[in-house]
Amino acid sequence: MGKIKFYAVVRGRKPGIYTEWFGSRGAEVQIKGFAGAVYKSFSSKGEAEAWALERSAGTAAREQTIPLFPADKEAAREKAPKRIREDPPAPLDPAGGAVIYSDGGCSKNPGPGGYGVVLLNGGVRKELSGGFARTTNNRMELTACIKGLEALEQKCPVVVYSDSQYVVNGITKGWARRWKSNNWMRTGDEPAENSDLWSRLLELCDEHEVRFQWVRGHNGNRENERCDTLAVEMTRQGDLPPDHGYKGAAAR
């Protein structure tokens, strides 16, 4: 009996890890005739998983879902190539929950803006991105968190990683809830900005068990860097919709 090979399909009809090449359940039917297919064979499942994870982080898809490590995550890490370990270690999912990385920004502030999200949940990795024709950095940071939480299909504990102190402090220090209790006023005569987004984010925090954690931007964290790439790509799109919640959306 020949040694089992593992086929990683990153771009194809159904991305994933396959133990067969031929047949209806094999890797060949996923990539044959598929323009731009990305795939490779390996001698171990750990190597296939690690390569698929690395390659998927460089795709430009607005939303992508691929399998992550198998149930035995420790065994997979031992088999993974060393280059994967060079990145800062990814956080473990909270028990029965999810991890969200988020980032957002504008090419000018205000200006064309974009957001990027990496959602890790139940052994699945999903990327989300979008943008607006005219908005602000802070609105895109908030929108990224909102889109990540809205993508969750059921209530669960969540860790949200953001490099925006505006967002993280707004939640962890209770600023947003205080503004809400004051009818969205920071002080007696100063309104809180982005109240529409803060209101939605607080609703989502009440739906899930959410913990926010600040992460330093542009510091080698793979998923944070990926979110930044997705956000920047969106700012360069020429057909972005207006951000109706931004009061200066129509200004030019």
N, C-alpha and C positions, 0 to 999 in steps of 0.2 A: 504494500500500500504506500503510495507516494505521500510525501510530506504536505500537509495542508498549507495553502497559501492564503493570504488575506489581501483583498483588493479594496483600496480606499477610493471612493468616488466623491470628489468635492463638487464638481459641476457635472450634472447629468440629469436624466429624467427623475431619478430618485437618489439623491446623495446618501451615502452611508458606507458601511463596511460589509463586504461580501466574502464568503468563503468559497464561492464557485465563480467560474468565469463564464461557462456556457450554460444554456438553459434559461427558462423563464424567470428563475430566481437568481440568475447570475449577474455579474457586473457588465458583461458585454452588451446586453440589451439596454442598459442604462446610458451607455455612451455612444453606441453605434449610430452614426448619422446625426448625432447631437453636436451642433456647432459650438466650438470652444470648450469641449469637454475637458475636464481635468481629473486624472486618475493615475494610480500607481499601485504596483503589487509589492507585498512585504512578506517576510517569513514569520512575523509575529503580529498578533492583534494589537499589542501595545504600540509598536512602531507605526502601524497603520493609523491608529487613533491619533497619535501625536502629530503625524504628518498632516492628517486631515484638519486638525485643529489649527495648526500653523498656517496652512494654505488658506483656510476659510477666513482667517483674520485679515487677509490681503485682498479680498474680493470687494467689488464696488456695488454689490446688490443693496437695494434699499431695505430688503427684508430677506433673511435667509435662516433656515433651520437645518442643522445637521446633528447627528448623534454625537454625544461626548464620550467620556470614558465609560467602560462597562461597569457593572455593579461592583465588581472587585476593583475599586479605584486604586488601592495601594499596589496591587499587582501590576496595574497598568502603568503607574508612575515608575515602578522599578524597570519596566521594559522600555520606557520612552527614551528617545535619544537625549543625550546630555544637553544639547542646545536648548531644549525646552526649559530646562531647569535654570538657564541663565537669566530668564525673566524673573522679576519679583514674584514670589509665590502668590497664587490666586487664593482668595479667602474660601473657606469651606462653606457650603450652603448651610444656612440654619436648618435645624431638624425639620424636615417636611416642608421647607420653604424655598426661597429664591434669592438670588443676588442680582442687583441691577447696577450697571455702570452707566453714567450719563454725562453728557457734555453738550455745551451749546455756545454759540458766539455769532458775531457779525463781522463782515469784511470792513465795515465802518460802524460806528456806534452813535446814532442809529444808522441802519443801512440794511442791505440784504443779509438775512440771518439763516442759520441752520442749526439743527440739533442731531445728535447721534446717541444711540442707546444699544447696549449689549445686555441681553437678558439671559441669565443662566438659571434654569428651572427644571427639575426632574430629569436631569441627564440630557437636556436639550439646550442648545445655544441659538439665540435668535438676535438678529440685528435689525434695528429700526432707525429710520432717518426721515427728515422732512425739513421744510423751511418756509420762509415768508419773504416777500419782496422788500418790506421795510419794517424793521423791528429793533430790539435792543439786545445786548448781551444777556442781561438779567432775565429778560423774558424767555430767551432761548434756553437758558440754564433751567429755569422752572419748567418749561414745556418738556424738556428731555425727561425730567423726573416724572412728570405727569404721564407722558406717553408710555414710559416703562411700566408704571403701576397699572395703567389702564390695560396693558397687554396681558396681565395675569388673568387666567381663566377662572380662578377660584380663590377664596380667602386663604391667606397663608402668611407666615412670618417672612419678612423681607429685610434685607440689608441693602440700602441705596448708597453707592459710592459716588461722590461728586467732588470736583475740584473748585466748586464755587462756595466760598465762605458766606456769601449773601444767602444762598439757599440753606446750607447746613446750619448756620447760626440762626436763621429765621425760624427753623423748626426746633432745633435742640435747645435754644435759649428762650423759647416761648414767645419770640417777638410776634410771629404771625397770629397766634391765638390772641395775644393782647391787642393787636391792631383790630382783629375781628370783633372782639368784645367792646372796642371803642368805636364801633361803626366805621372801621377802616380808616381811622385817623391815627397817625403816629403821635401827634401832639394835639393840643387844642385847636390849632389852625393849620396844621400840615397833614394832608392826606397821605396815606400809605400807597405807594406806587404798586402797580400790578396786582391790585386786589382781586381781579377776576381769576388770575392764575393761582394766587395764594389760596383763595377760597376753594378752588377745585383740588389743590394739593392736600389741603386739610381734610376734605371729604374722603379722599383716597387713603389718607393716613388713618382715618377712623374705620375704614373698611378692612384694613389689613393691620398686622402687627409690624409696623415699620420702624426701622432704626437707621438713622442717617449717619454716615461716616465721611469725613473730609479726607481726600487723597490729593497729594501734591500733583499738579499738572505738569506734563512734559518732564516726567522724572523716571521714565523707563517702564512704567506700568503698562503692560501690553494692552489690556482691555480699555484703560483710560485713553491710551494713544489711539486705539481703534475708533473710539467714540469721537475723538477730536478730528480724525480723518473724515469720518462720515459727515460731521457737521460742516467742515470746510468745503467738502464736495458739494453740499447742498447750497452754500452761499454763492456758488458759481453757476447755478442753474439759471436759465433765462426765462423760465415760465413759472416763477414762484407766485403763489396767491397772496392777497393782502392779509395782514394780521389785524383783523377787525377789532381785537381787544386793545390794540395800541392806539393811543389818541393821535399820534403823529403818523399813522399809517398812510394817509393820503398826501402828506407833505412831500415836496420835492425840492 
